[in-house]
Amino acid sequence: MSDIVEKTLTALPGLFLQNQPGGGPAAAKASFSSRLGSLVRGITALTSKHEEEKLIQQELSSLKATVSAPTTTLKMMKECMVRLIYCEMLGYDASFGYIHAIKLAQQGNLLEKRVGYLAVSLFLHESHELLLLLVNTVVKDLQSTNLVEVCMALTVVSQIFPREMIPAVLPLIEDKLQHSKEIVRRKAVLALYKFHLIAPNQVQHIHIKFRKALCDRDVGVMAASLHIYLRMIKENSSGYKDLTGSFVTILKQVVGGKLPVEFNYHSVPAPWLQIQLLRILGLLGKDDQRTSELMYDVLDESLRRAELNHNVTYAILFECVHTVYSIYPKSELLEKAAKCIGKFVLSPKINLKYLGLKALTYVIQQDPTLALQHQMTIIECLDHLDPIIKRETLELLYRITNAQNITVIVQKMLEYLHQSKEEYVIVNLVGKIAELAEKYAPDNAWFIQTMNAVFSVGGDVMHPDIPNNFLRLLAEGFDDETEDQQLRLYAVQSYLTLLDMENVFYPQRFLQVMSWVLGEYSYLLDKEMPEEVIAKLYKLLMNDSVSSETKAWLIAAVTKLTSQAHSSNTVERLIHEFTISLDTCMRQHAFELKHLHENVELMKSLLPVDRSCEDLVVDASLSFLDGFVAEGLSQGAAPYKPHHQRQEEKLSQEKVLNFEPYGLSFSSSGFTGRQSPAGISLGSDVSGNSAETGLKETNSLKLEGIKKLWGKEGYLPKKESKTGDESGALPVPQESIMENVDQAITKKDQSQVLTQSKEEKEKQLLASSLFVGLGSESTINLLGKADTVSHKFRRKSKVKEAKSGETTSTHNMTCSSFSSLSNVAYEDDYYSNTLHDTGDKELKKFSLSSELLDSESLTELPLVEKFSYCSLSTPSLFANNNMEIFHPPQSTAASVAKESSLASSFLEETTEYMHSNAMEVCNNETISVSSYKIWKDDCLLMVWSVTNKSGLELKSADLEIFPAENFKVTEQPGCCLPVMEAESTKSFQYSVQIEKPFTEGNLTGFISYHMMDTHSAQLEFSVNLSLLDFIRPLKISSDDFGKLWLSFANDVKQNVKMSESQAALPSALKTLQQKLRLHIIEIIGNEGLLACQLLPSIPCLLHCRVHADILALWFRSSCSTLPDYLLYQCQKVMEGS
Amino acid sequence: MIKFFLMVNKQGQTRLSKYYEHVDINKRTLLETEVIKSCLSRSNEQCSFIEYKDFKLIYRQYAALFIVVGVNDTENEMAIYEFIHNFVEVLDEYFSRVSELDVSFFNTVFHGTWQMHSGPYQTRSCSVTQAGVQRCDHGSLHPGSPGLK
């Protein structure tokens, strides 16, 4: 059947061409339209680019005249299009023809239409405005009875289609999924794939139809649907685990040669299809033992079958290896995969070698011994003639870097860096070197020198994070103060020597780093006086090649140093020179310096030595300006209105007719309050508050909201982190293992050396230095301590906090010197607060100790004693906090009592709140765990009930939940059970709170227990959470709704078709209320208002309106992702019911 | 994902280009020049994959004609490499003279590819009617592959 269609389609172009002499595809060449032919020949004959340009411009102008002439027939137009496409392909603008291409697609007969569509898909891009004109044509062709026209329309849709017009064609394309011809079905699937790529929300409701396509009897349709699945599984693999079986079956059939022979490529069955399937399996089986087990067999078979010696089988093998290493491991398969990698790496064919290196890079973290096996090949590749191979090798080495081989690897990387010129390579490599240097630097000198190399080569193209991180590292230091000082001193010294060199140019970024470091840490120098440093900086300042941004950094450094120098002629000369500078920025800096220079006392207090890390306390409310504001207001100035308010007011004044619901009525009620003369605007409200409190508290800054990380003694959380460091810093025994391995390696090497040449020896040496420590790391992995490698420059927790903050914070560092006079006042405040500070710290310490005690609270007596002791020692400070401190022991004491009443309390809770059905999440012969969700008002309560099926008693059963990225999981009391009786059920409950919005999330955990006294067992499980679990009704009035509606910026609109059963608005809303927990506020005629909130308190509003059987949904929320998500859920509910 | 598909000859003349992500027309010429330059600079002993900016180029040389495919990082290089060959085989099958290496080669190829370009069906049906040529359903080409669907 399909073949007949295909053949007809094949014949079509032939038929058209038969009008011209000859016929059939071969004759097409001869009969090819002479105009294009001569154009192509003409261009080929030309020798210079200039001539080509002339010819094409000539061609284009004649084409322009032809296409716009009214006498041009469609047939001629088609011919012109072909030439236009050719010209544009050569890089000449042919935009005048775009509109004609659309016309041709609209009006022409089949062949002309096809050329028109082709031209459109080549000329236009997704957001081109002319594309909208194509929509009508596509809709018309999709409805055509001519198969060829339908196919053409589908093809163009799958290539290019305006996003916002998808609803117009979606139903038509959906229908095509049931078409009797497979070519149409396949094209329809591809069109939907395109939609999924550009607007995933809009096709979400037809996911079920993709499943049908996956089961289609035509292989082409099935293969097309794999693209959609690959994409969807990449986004969320947990939703498609049930399809694993199908994918495995398909792959089995493909590998087993069950496909028609026409799918073979060099007698390999559908290789690209296999690769696609392997990728999908890899994504599905990741970290999931159950799913992975399903695919072991077929992977084994793929590895076995793909032994044919052909490139395409290598491609399949590569994908297989990748899959084997990304799913839950099975040792047999891993072994086979490792063998495959070996084959690749050792192959003389360069392309295979490349693949081998790439595969090694993938798997190296899981299996470092593999690198040891191939170390000699890797060394050879490192000196390979092909820079691409070299770079891939460096990438591999980058992954295996550790504290022992860092110097060699970084040296190799630097060598490569010096040779390469391409900017992208430099940026990439420099970033890696900087990262490695920070992590594993063996000593100060090496670190500074490596960073010098990074800065001078990376220069101005490298990522700005690198210098920022470096400066931050220097400023914040590590755990050891003397070590820090040495590092800083070394940096200062090395920069001074670098600056001494004549005729060397450094990149601007490097100069900026130097000037900051010199400004901050020159005081560490013994011999050289600040004056000399200033002189050097001055010399740089006078250099013309230095950019004005760098000059600002330089003058900042000079300013810092001036406060330390006693008197300096250079500074005066500098001030003199730059106060008349044409650069206003420099002039301002110079004036600042001048004024500070005149008042040495102020300068010293403003620019303290080595205080770059202390946070500036900034009064964001600008309360010190309140007096000024009050004065202004009393003199009749208008109160300040924030930007958005001004805009809204402007809009409401301009609006005469408002077509949007609520806009008018609510805006008037909303604005009257704001516009009333007595009312204080939103902005002044804030400062008004601060004026009240500010008067009382000017001497003691408000400290809520400001994170206290730094105390007088330095970084506060240090105390806590130190204990962690100590436990982590036990590398001594491991090191001995490493040494053993090293020796083993060298011994092995030595035994081989005898017969090898000197060159070989060098390579061996290099190898042993490169792969040192790798073997031992694998032993560490076996022990289950992956992260025990002690980092030289362990960053503090603060550094990790937020990358976005980094730029600003370094900015702060430079600004610290230029803080305006008002800041001096804050500095004073800062000191007055240190008392408060120390108290705070002590409090922390105590709470820490209480935690420690809590964890080992076996007896209560000493506990209470200790607490009474601490409350005695610091009675005043803890006056308010006593309650909190005593809380934990209370709860442990009460926990026993609570436990007994647990079961009954659950029953109460479940009747009170909505809850899901219990679902078994894991089991074994002894226990089974099932879970259900209780949707409480303020959180999601997860309950795991553990049933002991065995006749034995279980000891210390404990359930733990791994911390998840998006959630905060809190354990409810009574979670560790000392004894679990035979055949009993116990429940664990956890309250889950959301930390940031997401769409799908996973909560994983494990249950551990002891059987009898001897062996303990563990069982892992995971539970899916959706955002829906955190949606709660928001009960507000219609008035509030209106006010809120206006204040939200994110809105989403969509029309949804209602099924017949809920054609009336109330019933439709009822469904939404039941399924999605939305609160119905009001129903007015054919409109309805609903509201909900995402816990803890992100509101989302919904306005719906019914026309016939279409429900128009309009969401608004303060959160950008929420409306999209809810819309999707609504669609699902409406379609599903 | 495939980003573009190019056929360029040694002189740097583009014979066929198809971009799957919109690239400004002025940048195309620049990109094509750089791509061919980096392909020409490589010898037979070097591998057929080039890292170029943030994507990879996979090229194959047929006489004086280079077929270059630009892909992103997630693609399997060898699969693309073979895909190019499959493409050429299909051309060869459809235009019986495509493998001729004489001067008229370029014209032929251009015409040929032009046909492929204009006729989304031929290639596919060609693969169906002529056994031995694999159906060119290669995935990564999908968002709008011109001739290969």
Interface residues (C-beta under 8 A of the other chain):
Chain A: D3 E6 K7 L9 T10 L12 P13 P25 A26 A28 K29 F32 L36 G37 V40 R41 I43 T44 V82 I85 E88 M89 L90 G91 D93 R114 V115 L118 S121 L122 H125 E126 C151 M152 T155 S158 Q159 I160 K187 L190 Y193 K194 L197 G220 A223 A224 L226 H227 L230 V261 E262 F263 N264 Y265 A270 P271 W272 L273 I275 Q276 N311 V312 Y314 A315 I316 F318 E319 I350 N351 K353 Y354 L355 K358 L385 D386 I388 I389 R391 Y424 V425
Chain B: Q13 T14 L16 S17 K18 H22 I25 N26 R28 T29 E32 R42 E45 Q46 C47 S48 F49 I50 E51 K53 D54 N76 E77 M78 A79 Y81 E82 F83 H85 N86 Y94 F95 S96 R97 F106 N107 T108 F110 H111 G112 W114 Q115 H117 S118 G119 P120 Y121 Q122 R124 S125 C126 S127 V128 T129 A131 G132 V133 Q134 R135 D137 H138 G139 H142 P143 G144 P146 K149
